[in-house]
Amino acid sequence: MIILKAFIPQKVLYQNEILQYKLGQELYHRYKNMDIEMVPIKDHHNVEFIKKAPDEKFVEFKKYLVLGVRKSLRPTPNERSADFIVPFTSSGCSAMCTYCYLVCNFFKGSYLRIFVNREEMIKAIQRKIKQVGEEKTYEIGSTSDMVLENTITGNLKWAIEEFGKLEKAKCTFATKFSMVDELLDAKHNGNTQMRISVNPDYIIRKIEIGTSKLHDRINAANSMYKAGYKIGINIAPIILLDNWQDMYRELFELLSNNLEKELKKQLFFELIFMTYGFANDTINKVALKGTIDVFDKDKMRPKGRGKYCYDYGIREDAADFFRQMIHYYFPSSKISYIV
Ligand code: SF4
């Protein structure tokens, strides 16, 4: 498996509070000993010099790492990939997918932030489990990519093993990264599910900048399946470029030919159509010049404030195409949802 180079931040911004936590001390000393510039900040949400900087600096800020303490830990109900979304150990990402939903929320501040108070997070989950009293699934990667974060902190392996000890709780996460070797011997006890997010090779290379290659993601899914994890496939986001039918047909064929036979029998799909924001457009035009423009005014309609999604008819026709593809290539798979 080809592994992306380990993420070495150009600069580390940290809250002093992190030094009250073992992981915080470890990360602080690791980067200080590497002679990386360490900049104290008051609040990971509100870094003044980043807020004031021009948008062109987006790519530079993606090379930063912010270390902080997460305050809000309450799980919130969800009706799609999990029963609850849990605020977990990271937010943001070092990759630069040109449609990234995080840019809509954090704009230039969608760089990788790591929160060092993981014990408090798992305790919040344990309280929720006690309160609900029945088996539920908890999404731990809704604001970041946990496989990427794991290469820095080991937090995903830690979380998988913590969930492995719990009753009435399953953990789930989606990823566009393939660095799963560390996770293969984790004591997951059947309590973790990985959803590998895929797209046609062309989209990954041109639009999902800085993420793992398609073949590596497929290999990661196979390895995790062999290690006993439940595996799902996210086609996320579906992007309707001019020749989208051919590209996605090829993708299904490739998945069908390369995923383990037994894995395919337990596979489920989540289909998520692209939403694109003004914020993405603003950043892409100045910071990611030359990338493909994924906004198609003929196919998209406004969706809420500053966002666009595919028009009703176009989306429905495309959804039918995906249902047919899944029925043909993966007859025993179920589609969990299309959104
Ligand atoms: S991998 Fe996910 S979080 Fe990272 S830039 Fe891409 S869409 Fe955003």
Residues whose N, C-alpha, C, O or C-beta is under 5 A from the ligand:
A	BS01	SF4	C93 A95 M96 C97 C100 S144 D145 K176
